[in-house]
Amino acid sequence: MTRAVAVRLGAFAGALALAFGAAFALGSVVDPVAAAGPAPAADSHGGGGDGMSGMPSENTAQPPGLAVSQSGYTLVPRSTFFQPGKPQTLAFTIEGPDGKPVTQYTKTHEKDLHLIVVRRDLSGFHHVHPTRAADGTWSIPFTFTAGGQWRIFTDFQPTALGEKLTLGADVNVSGLYVPVPLKEAASVYSVNGYDITLAGTPVAGKESSLTFSISKAGKPVTDLQPYLGAFGHLVSLRDGDLAYLHTHPSTSESGPEVGFGTTFPTAGTYSLFLDFQHAGKVRTAEFTVEVPR
């Protein structure tokens, strides 16, 4: 081998090593487990007025729901592949720092664990509550309505940890993926004869006061029923990465107004899903809001 060829080969090997080193470093930055760190979780299930005051401010620690593992706890789906349009079992475990499924939880708003399922285009939102077997496996019958990638969020508090966590993971549903466009930003949403009006000015990085006014057939609804210990539950998801916020009312009245204090971590587009119960049935209102810089 001539000296010129050896020099060229050495330079190529050096560049290749640098490229692999850069790729490894980048992977460490974006890996959801490595990125989880000690980021504070939102006070997802506190009493009235819990809001998102515990949310990190803009450009600091990452919001809840973006990591599959945090504080030694990991969300482990039993399967990440499903068929659309037919009932299947959605099952998972929460593994603790010892690598074993967690079996001891502290109830938050009447449940050991809250499960949110939504497609990555923010369609098909579900707030459900699986059951837990003695071995720590959570499961629920579930029908994915369309193909594509879906996100599951687990909102819970391990007894041994003493603080709330939100872990998220993606699952895949076979079939043609046809994205559903986000709803246009609007202040009124109608569902099953109910009209819900949203008032408030969302801002990034500090608490925003949002008020939902609920009416039916033109008359204010004043007899909302408690659902999971509150007169409303609000889940907000950031378009793009699906950063997760779960808030409960800052007011205790049974309608027609339900107020929330919500901290949006950054500017961007968010989908808001309000669950409320009336006449024995839970309904969900969906809004799109733009949070300015």
Sequence and secondary structure as in RCSB ss.txt:
>XXXX:A:sequence
MTRAVAVRLGAFAGALALAFGAAFALGSVVDPVAAAGPAPAADSHGGGGDGMSGMPSENTAQPPGLAVSQSGYTL
VPRSTFFQPGKPQTLAFTIEGPDGKPVTQYTKTHEKDLHLIVVRRDLSGFHHVHPTRAADGTWSIPFTFTAGGQW
RIFTDFQPTALGEKLTLGADVNVSGLYVPVPLKEAASVYSVNGYDITLAGTPVAGKESSLTFSISKAGKPVTDLQ
PYLGAFGHLVSLRDGDLAYLHTHPSTSESGPEVGFGTTFPTAGTYSLFLDFQHAGKVRTAEFTVEVPR
>XXXX:A:secstr
  HHHHHHHHHHHHHHHHHHHHHHHHHHHH HHHHHTT     TT STT TTTTS  TTSS  TTS SEETTEEE
EES SEE TTS EEEEEEEE TTSSB   B  BTTBSEEEEEEETTS S EEE  EE TTS EEEEE   SSEEE
EEEEEE BTTT S EEEEEEEEE S           SEEEETTEEEEEE    BSS EEEEEEEEETTEE    B
 BTTBS EEEEEETTT  EEEE  S    SSEEEEEE BSSSEEEEEEEEEEETTEEEEEEEEEEE  
